[in-house]
Amino acid sequence: MASDPVELELDVTAVAHGGVFVARHEGRVVFVSDALPGERVLARVSDTRHDRFWRAETVRVLQASEHRRPHVWRAASVERDPAERAGGAEFGHIELAHQRELKRQVIADAFSRMAGFDEAPEVEAPPESGKRADDDREGLRWRTRVRLQVDDDGNVGPYAARSHRVVPVTDLPLAIEAVERAAPLGEPQNRGGTIDVAVTSEGFVTVTRRDASGDAGRRPQVVHERVGDRRFALDSTGFWQVHRKAPEVLTRAVQDAVDESVFDPRAYNLDLYGGVGLLAAAVADRFGPTTRITSVESDEGTTDHAASNLAEWIGAQTVTSRVETYLRGLADRASAGERARLRAGTIVLDPPRSGAGREVVDLLAAFEPAQLVYVACDPVALARDLGWFRERGFQLRSARAFDLFPNTHHVEVVASLVRST
């Protein structure tokens, strides 16, 4: 017979990476969801497998923080049983301005512990004109892409946090209205799997169903996204920034992060994890069509789109390869002249959430480029990599953080590094 779940009264003291908060019970760290620093909560322990910490979910707030607000998504509210709470909006119970302060604290802690940097950037709201901004919307209606899960009974919705239990929902308040309208919410499906709903900046809607094996049964459609005066082709299921303003924000941030005084358009400039060429285009747009830049991307179809998207820049080329494989080959074959161009080069990298990793950092540092611009969606992975770059002779010149994932714990950081003299 299963024992009743353990519930603890906990005093929450700090925010931790990953959208959870820190409390202690009899000297043991407990990571608590759906809480806030300064609160006292009743929490249900859900994971005791680790020696150093437990995990728990708030079931009742006993003493609320002044920064708590009613959750922006009823399906994720603390009023629901933790097993029935929709995942994907873990900061939705926190005032928007305080969400950004908590994200700043996470960045500051990671930068200090892992990279040896004592200062961390404030988290900026994405600039917006002509429309209601994120602050006016309470951090809602920004997602242009959503992945929904379908369980074996045909229910549609997100997973509950840290589980594979599908939570059926009737609304998607973080998504733009067109995504919510296109999503088959409340419509039973005839098979398990996933449903991807995307709406482009030009208003084109795609709904892609995959079975449990991940097979969509057909080739993805080619769609187009517009950033300023630029138009980018990509597969409907391919990677594109999720926040409706993110491509524009990151384009400008990368352009601003490149130090013009050390940029050489004739050098061996690289765009790593390049996707369909968004950030390579940002660099080339700033420094002109003859700028030499090589965009490296592992997916062949994505690279084909990048080649088309960058075709007007005569100095641009695209390569299909894993980044570490490309860099290893470059290190083995580079001539003295190419090494000189690499040393004068600017390298932009936008790795996945796990970060670039030690091998890529080592390979890049060995080239001794003039500067690096690192775009990151995970501040802890970024801080780890920055620490390794620092050990290898690079210093942080600037960092900016952008709240491109309101009502979640995620944050985007653009860091600029230069070779120490």
LUMDO-586782 format. One line per 3 residues: number of its first residue (from 1); for each residue x, y, z of C-alpha. Coordinates in Angstrom, 3 decimals, padded with zeros to 6 digits. Last residue first. Layout:
<atoms>
NUM	X:Y:Z | ... $
</atoms>
This chain:
<atoms>
421	046.263:041.812:-024.350 | 043.249:039.716:-023.408 | 041.231:038.460:-026.362 $
418	037.781:039.952:-026.430 | 034.443:038.591:-025.247 | 030.922:039.893:-025.934 $
415	027.950:038.319:-024.181 | 024.348:038.179:-025.388 | 022.022:036.677:-022.764 $
412	018.526:035.236:-023.264 | 016.342:034.360:-020.262 | 014.304:031.321:-019.218 $
409	012.476:031.119:-015.881 | 009.042:031.368:-017.511 | 006.377:034.091:-017.262 $
406	008.167:036.124:-019.932 | 010.531:034.244:-022.282 | 012.413:036.902:-024.281 $
403	013.435:038.806:-021.154 | 016.731:040.077:-022.538 | 020.158:040.069:-020.926 $
400	023.135:042.148:-022.050 | 026.794:041.395:-021.515 | 029.951:043.386:-022.179 $
397	033.731:043.067:-022.527 | 034.161:039.694:-020.846 | 037.812:038.691:-020.945 $
394	039.607:036.032:-022.928 | 042.907:034.323:-022.125 | 042.189:030.617:-021.876 $
391	041.057:030.617:-018.248 | 038.557:033.340:-019.173 | 037.199:031.216:-022.001 $
388	036.680:028.365:-019.544 | 034.806:030.635:-017.143 | 032.732:032.003:-019.992 $
385	031.759:028.418:-020.882 | 030.493:027.715:-017.347 | 028.731:031.084:-017.253 $
382	026.961:030.336:-020.541 | 025.801:026.910:-019.370 | 024.473:028.590:-016.207 $
379	022.848:031.481:-018.087 | 020.865:029.232:-020.456 | 019.473:030.881:-023.604 $
376	022.871:031.987:-024.846 | 024.272:034.199:-027.603 | 028.090:034.404:-027.473 $
373	029.863:037.144:-029.411 | 033.572:036.396:-029.722 | 036.452:038.758:-030.399 $
370	039.928:038.999:-031.909 | 040.120:035.263:-032.442 | 042.822:033.278:-030.615 $
367	042.440:030.129:-032.778 | 043.284:028.024:-029.703 | 040.415:029.679:-027.824 $
364	037.969:028.402:-030.428 | 039.173:024.812:-030.153 | 039.204:024.855:-026.349 $
361	035.746:026.423:-026.138 | 034.391:023.869:-028.621 | 035.845:020.995:-026.611 $
358	034.668:022.382:-023.254 | 031.010:022.878:-024.094 | 029.133:025.196:-026.438 $
355	026.050:025.493:-024.268 | 023.497:022.904:-023.129 | 020.680:025.204:-024.261 $
352	021.779:024.968:-027.876 | 024.670:027.070:-029.185 | 024.470:030.598:-030.636 $
349	028.021:031.426:-031.615 | 029.411:034.541:-033.293 | 033.133:034.521:-034.042 $
346	035.027:037.634:-035.135 | 038.307:037.061:-036.932 | 041.777:038.587:-036.795 $
343	043.243:035.420:-035.270 | 041.236:033.389:-037.780 | 042.747:035.427:-040.625 $
340	046.256:034.734:-039.297 | 045.381:031.063:-038.978 | 044.164:031.086:-042.575 $
337	047.481:032.539:-043.743 | 049.512:029.986:-041.801 | 047.410:027.240:-043.353 $
334	044.457:025.677:-041.576 | 044.179:021.906:-042.088 | 044.106:020.375:-038.609 $
331	042.492:023.303:-036.750 | 039.845:023.653:-039.460 | 039.054:019.965:-039.257 $
328	038.640:020.151:-035.493 | 036.509:023.286:-035.861 | 034.180:021.614:-038.367 $
325	033.788:018.498:-036.226 | 033.123:020.594:-033.102 | 030.477:022.604:-034.935 $
322	028.634:019.611:-036.381 | 028.724:020.056:-040.104 | 026.858:021.512:-043.069 $
319	028.821:024.554:-044.227 | 027.538:027.905:-045.486 | 029.308:030.740:-047.291 $
316	029.139:034.507:-047.091 | 031.514:036.918:-048.833 | 029.214:037.575:-051.771 $
313	026.362:038.561:-049.488 | 023.221:038.289:-051.655 | 023.036:034.511:-051.172 $
310	022.695:034.645:-047.379 | 019.066:033.450:-047.209 | 019.632:030.884:-049.936 $
307	022.700:029.414:-048.278 | 020.893:029.489:-044.921 | 017.987:027.533:-046.399 $
304	020.371:024.847:-047.622 | 022.042:024.838:-044.199 | 018.668:024.158:-042.578 $
301	018.115:021.200:-044.872 | 021.560:019.828:-044.079 | 021.248:020.077:-040.294 $
298	024.613:020.535:-038.572 | 025.019:024.301:-039.057 | 028.131:026.362:-039.736 $
295	027.909:029.884:-041.187 | 031.085:031.219:-042.766 | 031.569:034.984:-042.862 $
292	033.494:037.228:-045.223 | 032.004:040.705:-045.361 | 031.640:041.785:-048.989 $
289	027.948:042.594:-048.497 | 028.553:045.233:-045.802 | 029.554:045.584:-042.155 $
286	026.215:045.904:-040.400 | 024.147:043.792:-042.753 | 026.894:041.167:-042.844 $
283	026.869:040.814:-039.065 | 023.074:040.587:-038.806 | 022.975:038.247:-041.814 $
280	025.336:035.869:-040.036 | 022.997:036.189:-037.041 | 019.859:035.098:-038.914 $
277	021.553:032.520:-041.142 | 019.095:029.629:-041.275 | 020.585:027.964:-038.222 $
274	024.102:029.235:-037.521 | 025.269:026.903:-034.789 | 028.502:028.819:-035.381 $
271	028.748:032.059:-037.375 | 032.428:032.490:-038.217 | 034.701:035.287:-039.427 $
268	037.987:034.357:-041.104 | 039.131:037.941:-041.683 | 038.282:040.158:-044.660 $
265	035.515:042.059:-042.843 | 037.946:042.839:-039.987 | 036.269:043.795:-036.709 $
262	038.602:045.143:-034.028 | 037.375:048.749:-033.873 | 033.860:047.711:-034.850 $
259	033.379:045.859:-031.583 | 030.561:043.394:-032.259 | 028.043:043.548:-029.414 $
256	025.857:046.181:-031.094 | 025.300:044.014:-034.171 | 024.628:041.044:-031.918 $
253	022.067:043.015:-029.908 | 020.397:044.378:-033.029 | 019.880:040.950:-034.560 $
250	018.954:039.535:-031.161 | 016.113:042.033:-030.693 | 014.830:041.611:-034.254 $
247	014.794:037.820:-034.073 | 013.307:037.944:-030.542 | 010.301:040.188:-031.246 $
244	007.643:037.462:-031.720 | 009.221:035.344:-029.006 | 009.911:031.815:-030.312 $
241	013.200:032.222:-032.178 | 013.279:029.942:-035.182 | 014.280:026.302:-035.429 $
238	012.765:024.186:-038.166 | 009.269:022.652:-038.188 | 007.897:025.057:-040.806 $
235	011.147:024.674:-042.709 | 013.032:027.912:-043.236 | 013.200:030.889:-045.597 $
232	014.316:034.249:-044.204 | 013.120:037.668:-045.383 | 015.089:040.801:-044.531 $
229	013.710:044.354:-044.458 | 013.189:044.289:-040.695 | 013.122:040.633:-039.757 $
226	010.611:038.691:-041.855 | 009.979:034.976:-041.522 | 009.225:032.709:-044.453 $
223	007.757:029.223:-044.669 | 008.825:026.010:-046.403 | 006.507:023.147:-045.546 $
220	007.798:020.078:-043.780 | 007.941:016.807:-045.727 | 005.254:014.288:-044.923 $
217	004.386:011.519:-042.475 | 005.245:013.611:-039.420 | 007.314:010.810:-037.877 $
214	008.394:011.477:-034.288 | 008.020:007.841:-033.189 | 004.960:008.722:-031.076 $
211	003.211:010.126:-034.117 | 003.830:013.630:-035.417 | 001.286:016.304:-036.263 $
208	002.347:019.586:-037.847 | 000.063:022.624:-037.777 | 001.216:025.565:-039.913 $
205	-000.140:029.115:-040.022 | 001.195:031.904:-042.277 | 000.716:035.345:-040.699 $
202	003.748:037.092:-042.208 | 005.583:036.979:-038.870 | 005.043:033.235:-038.992 $
199	002.486:031.242:-037.032 | 003.518:027.880:-035.652 | 001.671:024.936:-034.108 $
196	003.559:021.712:-033.437 | 001.446:018.705:-032.433 | 003.040:015.742:-030.684 $
193	002.514:012.014:-030.356 | -000.385:009.785:-029.389 | -003.096:008.798:-031.829 $
190	-006.745:009.512:-032.659 | -006.818:013.025:-031.286 | -009.484:014.449:-028.987 $
187	-010.258:018.118:-029.726 | -010.192:020.180:-026.522 | -007.398:022.342:-027.859 $
184	-006.640:021.745:-031.531 | -004.196:024.687:-031.760 | -004.985:027.082:-034.612 $
181	-006.839:029.610:-032.460 | -004.107:029.598:-029.805 | -001.434:030.133:-032.432 $
178	-003.345:033.037:-033.966 | -003.839:034.627:-030.533 | -000.135:034.780:-029.759 $
175	000.920:032.154:-027.267 | 001.551:032.818:-023.572 | -002.179:032.535:-022.831 $
172	-002.587:029.027:-024.277 | -006.218:028.050:-023.596 | -008.456:025.019:-023.110 $
169	-005.922:022.710:-021.496 | -005.427:018.949:-021.184 | -002.424:018.166:-018.936 $
166	-000.281:015.414:-020.471 | 001.779:013.438:-017.962 | 005.354:013.022:-019.134 $
163	006.790:014.639:-016.018 | 009.128:017.385:-014.823 | 006.389:020.046:-014.983 $
160	003.053:018.785:-016.290 | 003.259:018.113:-019.989 | 001.533:020.457:-022.361 $
157	-001.892:019.812:-023.886 | -003.965:017.451:-026.010 | -005.786:014.329:-024.800 $
154	-005.967:011.484:-027.345 | -006.114:008.648:-024.810 | -002.545:007.601:-025.619 $
151	-001.302:011.084:-024.800 | -000.920:014.014:-027.195 | 001.680:016.662:-026.428 $
148	001.637:020.262:-027.612 | 004.559:022.158:-029.108 | 004.038:025.897:-029.432 $
145	005.438:028.524:-031.783 | 004.727:032.246:-032.072 | 004.929:032.764:-028.313 $
142	004.454:036.368:-027.193 | 000.817:036.628:-026.099 | 001.323:037.190:-022.357 $
139	004.008:038.945:-020.303 | 001.537:041.117:-018.407 | 000.271:042.395:-021.795 $
136	001.293:045.993:-021.087 | 004.686:044.777:-019.885 | 005.143:042.676:-023.028 $
133	004.586:045.692:-025.273 | 001.309:046.688:-026.903 | 002.025:047.580:-030.482 $
130	003.538:050.502:-032.415 | 006.888:050.229:-030.724 | 008.643:047.382:-028.984 $
127	011.822:047.000:-027.020 | 012.325:043.572:-025.439 | 012.255:043.959:-021.647 $
124	015.773:044.115:-020.283 | 017.285:041.892:-017.623 | 019.949:043.858:-015.755 $
121	023.411:042.669:-016.541 | 025.674:040.840:-014.097 | 028.751:042.087:-012.307 $
118	031.230:040.157:-010.192 | 032.666:037.954:-012.923 | 034.576:034.862:-011.785 $
115	033.042:032.608:-014.437 | 031.433:029.791:-012.474 | 030.494:031.192:-009.083 $
112	030.182:034.896:-009.939 | 028.607:034.553:-013.384 | 026.215:031.865:-012.143 $
109	025.097:033.911:-009.124 | 024.685:037.070:-011.187 | 022.699:035.259:-013.897 $
106	020.351:033.717:-011.305 | 019.963:037.095:-009.574 | 019.160:038.775:-012.888 $
103	016.474:036.158:-013.510 | 014.984:036.981:-010.105 | 014.989:040.690:-010.967 $
100	013.307:039.948:-014.283 | 010.553:037.962:-012.586 | 010.203:040.888:-010.175 $
97	009.263:043.211:-013.033 | 006.688:040.701:-014.287 | 004.928:040.146:-010.975 $
94	005.206:036.468:-010.071 | 002.568:033.705:-010.360 | 003.398:033.085:-014.030 $
91	006.994:032.180:-013.211 | 006.599:028.445:-013.981 | 004.719:029.032:-017.224 $
88	005.756:026.009:-019.309 | 004.159:023.168:-017.399 | 000.432:022.685:-016.914 $
85	-000.551:021.810:-013.372 | -002.462:018.548:-012.934 | 000.201:016.586:-011.036 $
82	000.740:019.608:-008.772 | -002.945:019.633:-007.737 | -004.502:022.891:-008.862 $
79	-004.765:026.017:-006.702 | -001.063:026.608:-007.350 | -002.057:027.735:-010.841 $
76	-000.769:026.186:-014.049 | -004.131:025.576:-015.765 | -005.330:028.970:-014.498 $
73	-002.689:030.696:-016.557 | -001.643:034.220:-015.505 | -001.264:033.034:-011.908 $
70	-002.770:035.411:-009.373 | 000.029:037.699:-008.147 | 002.986:037.212:-005.823 $
67	005.476:040.070:-005.484 | 004.404:041.021:-001.941 | 005.383:037.500:-000.974 $
64	002.731:035.243:000.512 | 002.659:033.565:003.921 | 000.952:030.179:004.070 $
61	000.903:029.474:000.334 | -000.581:026.051:-000.311 | 000.357:023.045:-002.443 $
58	003.893:024.118:-003.315 | 005.804:021.419:-005.131 | 008.830:019.587:-003.745 $
55	012.277:018.410:-004.796 | 014.902:016.990:-002.459 | 018.589:017.762:-002.131 $
52	022.059:016.435:-001.326 | 021.444:012.684:-001.229 | 019.259:012.616:-004.304 $
49	016.336:010.233:-004.793 | 013.942:012.169:-002.542 | 011.618:013.479:-005.268 $
46	008.001:014.623:-004.883 | 007.843:016.309:-001.488 | 004.588:018.231:-001.135 $
43	005.004:021.838:-000.066 | 003.224:024.018:002.479 | 004.615:027.474:001.959 $
40	006.303:030.316:003.805 | 007.346:033.052:001.436 | 010.381:035.316:001.491 $
37	011.739:034.065:-001.823 | 008.864:032.945:-004.072 | 006.986:029.668:-004.601 $
34	005.517:027.664:-007.484 | 008.315:025.052:-007.364 | 010.407:024.112:-004.346 $
31	014.006:022.889:-004.358 | 014.705:021.475:-000.897 | 018.214:021.751:000.519 $
28	018.801:019.510:003.553 | 019.735:020.980:006.930 | 016.627:019.712:008.726 $
25	014.479:021.128:005.921 | 015.862:023.918:003.794 | 014.320:026.148:001.116 $
22	015.454:027.230:-002.325 | 013.265:028.119:-005.289 | 012.568:026.557:-008.672 $
19	012.474:027.886:-012.235 | 015.566:026.063:-013.464 | 018.300:028.016:-011.717 $
16	017.613:028.752:-008.081 | 015.709:031.585:-006.375 | 016.237:032.293:-002.697 $
13	014.975:031.931:000.880 | 011.758:029.928:000.936 | 010.593:029.001:004.439 $
10	009.093:025.502:004.343 | 006.127:023.714:005.900 | 006.461:020.121:004.781 $
7	004.174:017.571:003.124 | 005.103:013.915:002.744 | 002.913:011.947:000.350 $
4	000.719:009.236:001.920 | 002.219:005.768:001.791 | 001.429:003.390:-001.028 $
1	000.000:000.000:000.000 $
</atoms>
